[in-house]
Amino acid sequence: MYLIELLQKEKEQATKILEKLGKQEAILIDMEGKSFSALNQEIEIEFMNFQNSVKKVAEMSRNYQAKTSWEADKLQTLRTEIGALLPLIHRQLDINRALLNKQMQYNEFGINVLTRTSSDNSYAEAGTAMGATRGLKMFDQSI
């Protein structure tokens, strides 16, 4: 029975993560930086709790034998429901990642317009050349 309770808790945690990722998407769309930071910390905590729960369930499941057919069915149902939530979480993470990249590009554009420089992304992947160049911008050219 304890394993069923852990799986139910794991399902609740996965559902909470999915809900918070949906809120994070809305915040990214509205570009609310302060709200994003606080929610991001909550999501990180939820993910850590979820990982710990998954580890506990994995340890208990190794040698666990269901005592009744009801218990075996319940375990299988919960595992299936959790398994169905995971692709949704991954999809939402991909959406949020794309929105975050768009927001970073928007911020870079604003900074470049204000400073009249063209700079590379400071969050670029490792191994890419970085630097800033000063040149004529669309706003500097006379028509």
QUITAGI-V418575 format. One record per residue. N is the residue number from 1. RES is the residue in one letter. SS is DSSP state (2 for helix, 1 for strand, 0 for the rest). PSI is psi in whole degrees, 0 to 359 (999 if undefined). Layout:
BEGIN
((N/RES/SS/PSI) (N/RES/SS/PSI))
END
This chain:
BEGIN
((1/M/0/327) (2/Y/2/324) (3/L/2/322) (4/I/2/317) (5/E/2/319) (6/L/2/319) (7/L/2/323) (8/Q/2/318) (9/K/2/319) (10/E/2/319) (11/K/2/317) (12/E/2/319) (13/Q/2/318) (14/A/2/321) (15/T/2/318) (16/K/2/318) (17/I/2/315) (18/L/2/318) (19/E/2/316) (20/K/2/326) (21/L/2/325) (22/G/2/319) (23/K/2/321) (24/Q/2/321) (25/E/2/315) (26/A/2/320) (27/I/2/320) (28/L/2/323) (29/I/2/319) (30/D/2/352) (31/M/0/51) (32/E/0/92) (33/G/2/318) (34/K/2/316) (35/S/2/323) (36/F/2/316) (37/S/2/313) (38/A/2/315) (39/L/2/323) (40/N/2/321) (41/Q/2/319) (42/E/2/318) (43/I/2/319) (44/E/2/318) (45/I/2/316) (46/E/2/318) (47/F/2/320) (48/M/2/317) (49/N/2/320) (50/F/2/316) (51/Q/2/317) (52/N/2/319) (53/S/2/318) (54/V/2/319) (55/K/2/316) (56/K/2/315) (57/V/2/319) (58/A/2/318) (59/E/2/316) (60/M/2/327) (61/S/2/339) (62/R/2/312) (63/N/0/15) (64/Y/0/134) (65/Q/0/125) (66/A/0/137) (67/K/0/330) (68/T/0/164) (69/S/2/327) (70/W/2/316) (71/E/2/318) (72/A/2/318) (73/D/2/318) (74/K/2/316) (75/L/2/316) (76/Q/2/320) (77/T/2/314) (78/L/2/319) (79/R/2/321) (80/T/2/317) (81/E/2/319) (82/I/2/318) (83/G/2/328) (84/A/2/332) (85/L/2/329) (86/L/2/315) (87/P/2/328) (88/L/2/320) (89/I/2/315) (90/H/2/318) (91/R/2/316) (92/Q/2/323) (93/L/2/319) (94/D/2/319) (95/I/2/313) (96/N/2/323) (97/R/2/316) (98/A/2/317) (99/L/2/320) (100/L/2/319) (101/N/2/318) (102/K/2/318) (103/Q/2/321) (104/M/2/319) (105/Q/2/319) (106/Y/2/316) (107/N/2/317) (108/E/2/317) (109/F/2/314) (110/G/2/317) (111/I/2/317) (112/N/2/321) (113/V/2/316) (114/L/2/321) (115/T/2/354) (116/R/0/34) (117/T/1/163) (118/S/1/110) (119/S/1/157) (120/D/0/163) (121/N/0/123) (122/S/0/348) (123/Y/0/25) (124/A/0/160) (125/E/0/155) (126/A/0/140) (127/G/0/357) (128/T/0/144) (129/A/0/140) (130/M/0/153) (131/G/0/171) (132/A/1/142) (133/T/1/146) (134/R/1/130) (135/G/0/177) (136/L/0/133) (137/K/0/169) (138/M/0/324) (139/F/0/339) (140/D/0/338) (141/Q/0/138) (142/S/0/143) (143/I/0/999))
END
